[in-house]
């Protein structure tokens, strides 16, 4: 008996490579960084990727809400998306809060200027994402092939053949960043030592 409606696509998860991941990251300047608020709900905001060597590097103001969220729970997801061909990258791991004037000067971008006065701004704080898992997808046939597969799938009611989702695990990702010393802490926020709550402060602009 024929099945009505489109058939679900097959699972196409295959091992990826760190070299492919690095090459892909160079084409994704902006990510959605997902943190957890005080109630545990996920919260996402756009962040400019500054560097993808020795971890994934971002910058923020030290009084931005995300800093308190990361101090409470360092586990994050970071999602990149490219509109022209629907390629994407997803990276999960832990974030370190880094104060390093030399690194800040090296990573400074003019796009930070609406929120920070310069690379020596005392409020500039670097975020270093140390990946535990990454997966990425890039249509094998390119943008045109992607569009044709969508059209074919709509006409034939069959799964689109867009290409596999590739995975890079923690063992390989240690080449992208130093191994995490506090892996259990990042997986279980209850294992982290308690920190005194910060006094409330007036709302101020923060670097996305």
C-alpha positions as CSV (number, residue, x, y, z in Angstrom):
1,X,0.0,0.0,0.0
2,X,1.4,3.4,-1.0
3,X,2.4,5.8,1.8
4,X,0.8,9.2,1.7
5,X,3.0,12.2,2.3
6,X,6.8,12.7,2.1
7,X,8.9,10.0,3.5
8,X,11.3,10.9,6.3
9,X,14.9,11.4,5.2
10,X,17.3,8.6,6.2
11,X,19.8,9.1,8.9
12,X,23.1,10.2,7.3
13,X,25.5,10.7,10.2
14,X,29.1,10.1,9.3
15,X,32.5,10.9,10.9
16,X,33.8,14.3,10.0
17,X,37.3,15.8,10.1
18,X,38.8,18.6,12.1
19,X,40.4,20.0,9.0
20,X,37.0,20.2,7.2
21,X,35.5,21.8,10.3
22,X,38.2,24.5,10.5
23,X,37.9,25.2,6.8
24,X,34.1,25.5,7.2
25,X,34.3,27.8,10.2
26,X,36.3,30.3,8.1
27,X,33.1,31.0,6.1
28,X,30.8,31.6,9.1
29,X,31.6,35.0,10.7
30,X,28.6,35.0,13.1
31,X,27.2,32.4,15.5
32,X,24.2,32.1,17.8
33,X,25.7,31.4,21.3
34,X,23.3,29.5,23.5
35,X,23.7,29.9,27.3
36,X,21.4,29.1,30.3
37,X,19.7,31.8,32.3
38,X,19.2,31.7,36.1
39,X,16.1,29.5,35.7
40,X,17.9,27.1,33.4
41,X,16.1,28.2,30.2
42,X,18.3,28.4,27.1
43,X,19.1,31.9,25.7
44,X,20.6,32.6,22.4
45,X,22.3,35.8,21.0
46,X,24.5,36.5,17.9
47,X,28.2,36.6,18.5
48,X,31.0,37.5,16.1
49,X,33.6,34.7,15.8
50,X,37.0,36.3,16.2
51,X,39.2,33.2,15.8
52,X,38.9,29.4,15.5
53,X,42.3,28.3,16.6
54,X,43.0,27.2,20.2
55,X,39.2,27.1,20.7
56,X,36.5,29.4,19.4
57,X,37.0,33.0,20.5
58,X,34.4,35.7,21.1
59,X,34.3,39.0,23.0
60,X,31.8,40.7,25.3
61,X,31.5,43.3,28.0
62,X,32.2,42.0,31.5
63,X,28.9,43.5,32.7
64,X,26.8,41.7,30.0
65,X,24.1,39.3,31.3
66,X,25.8,36.4,29.5
67,X,28.8,36.7,31.8
68,X,26.8,35.9,34.9
69,X,25.1,33.1,33.0
70,X,28.5,31.6,32.0
71,X,29.9,32.0,35.5
72,X,26.9,29.9,36.7
73,X,27.0,27.3,33.9
74,X,29.8,27.2,31.4
75,X,28.1,24.7,29.1
76,X,27.0,26.2,25.8
77,X,26.0,25.4,22.3
78,X,27.2,27.5,19.3
79,X,25.3,27.4,16.0
80,X,26.4,28.8,12.7
81,X,24.1,29.0,9.6
82,X,24.8,30.0,6.0
83,X,21.8,31.2,4.1
84,X,23.0,30.8,0.5
85,X,23.1,26.9,0.7
86,X,21.7,26.1,4.1
87,X,25.0,24.8,5.4
88,X,25.4,24.8,9.2
89,X,27.8,24.0,12.1
90,X,26.9,23.2,15.7
91,X,29.5,23.1,18.4
92,X,28.9,22.1,22.0
93,X,31.4,22.6,24.9
94,X,32.4,24.8,27.8
95,X,33.4,28.5,27.8
96,X,36.3,30.0,29.8
97,X,36.2,33.7,30.7
98,X,39.5,35.1,29.7
99,X,41.2,38.4,30.6
100,X,44.3,38.7,28.4
101,X,45.3,42.2,27.2
102,X,47.6,40.8,24.5
103,X,44.9,38.5,23.1
104,X,42.3,41.3,23.3
105,X,44.5,43.6,21.1
106,X,45.1,40.8,18.6
107,X,41.4,39.9,18.4
108,X,40.0,43.5,18.4
109,X,37.6,44.3,15.6
110,X,36.1,47.7,14.6
111,X,32.7,46.1,14.9
112,X,33.1,46.0,18.7
113,X,33.3,49.8,18.9
114,X,29.6,50.5,19.6
115,X,30.0,48.6,22.9
116,X,33.7,49.0,23.8
117,X,36.1,52.0,23.5
118,X,39.0,49.9,22.2
119,X,41.2,46.9,22.8
120,X,42.3,48.3,26.1
121,X,38.8,48.9,27.4
122,X,38.8,47.5,31.0
123,X,35.3,46.0,30.4
124,X,36.5,43.9,27.4
125,X,36.2,40.2,28.3
126,X,37.1,37.3,26.0
127,X,35.1,34.1,25.8
128,X,37.0,30.9,24.8
129,X,34.8,28.0,23.8
130,X,36.5,24.7,24.3
131,X,34.6,22.2,22.1
132,X,33.5,18.8,23.3
133,X,31.4,17.9,20.2
134,X,30.9,19.4,16.8
135,X,28.7,18.5,13.8
136,X,28.4,20.2,10.5
137,X,26.4,19.9,7.2
138,X,27.2,21.3,3.8
139,X,25.1,20.3,0.8
140,X,27.2,18.1,-1.5
141,X,25.7,19.6,-4.7
142,X,26.1,23.3,-3.7
143,X,23.4,25.9,-3.5
144,X,21.8,25.1,-6.9
145,X,21.8,21.4,-6.2
146,X,20.3,22.0,-2.7
147,X,17.4,24.0,-4.3
148,X,16.9,21.3,-7.0
149,X,16.7,18.6,-4.3
150,X,14.1,20.5,-2.4
151,X,12.0,20.9,-5.5
152,X,12.5,17.2,-6.4
153,X,11.5,16.2,-2.9
154,X,8.3,18.2,-3.1
155,X,7.3,16.7,-6.4
156,X,8.2,13.1,-5.7
157,X,7.3,13.0,-2.0
158,X,10.6,11.4,-1.4
159,X,13.5,12.2,1.0
160,X,15.9,14.9,-0.3
161,X,19.4,13.7,-0.9
162,X,21.3,16.7,0.5
163,X,24.3,15.0,1.9
164,X,25.4,13.7,5.3
165,X,25.7,15.3,8.7
166,X,29.4,15.0,9.8
167,X,30.4,14.6,13.4
168,X,33.7,15.4,15.2
169,X,34.1,14.1,18.7
170,X,35.9,15.3,21.8
171,X,39.0,13.2,21.1
172,X,39.6,14.9,17.8
173,X,38.6,18.3,19.0
174,X,41.4,18.4,21.6
175,X,43.5,19.4,18.6
176,X,41.3,22.5,18.3
177,X,41.7,23.5,21.9
178,X,43.5,22.4,25.1
179,X,41.8,19.4,26.9
180,X,39.2,20.6,29.5
181,X,40.6,20.2,33.0
182,X,37.1,20.4,34.6
183,X,35.1,18.3,32.2
184,X,32.8,17.0,35.0
185,X,32.1,20.5,36.2
186,X,30.9,21.5,32.7
187,X,28.7,18.5,32.4
188,X,27.3,18.9,35.9
189,X,26.9,22.5,37.1
190,X,26.0,21.2,40.6
191,X,29.6,20.0,40.9
192,X,30.9,23.6,40.6
193,X,31.7,25.4,43.8
194,X,29.1,28.0,44.8
195,X,29.7,31.6,44.0
196,X,28.3,34.6,45.8
197,X,25.6,36.3,43.9
198,X,26.5,39.6,42.3
199,X,24.6,42.7,43.3
200,X,22.1,43.9,40.7
201,X,23.3,46.7,38.4
202,X,21.6,49.0,36.0
203,X,21.2,47.8,32.5
204,X,24.1,48.7,30.2
205,X,24.8,47.9,26.6
206,X,26.8,44.7,25.9
207,X,28.8,43.4,23.0
208,X,26.5,40.9,21.2
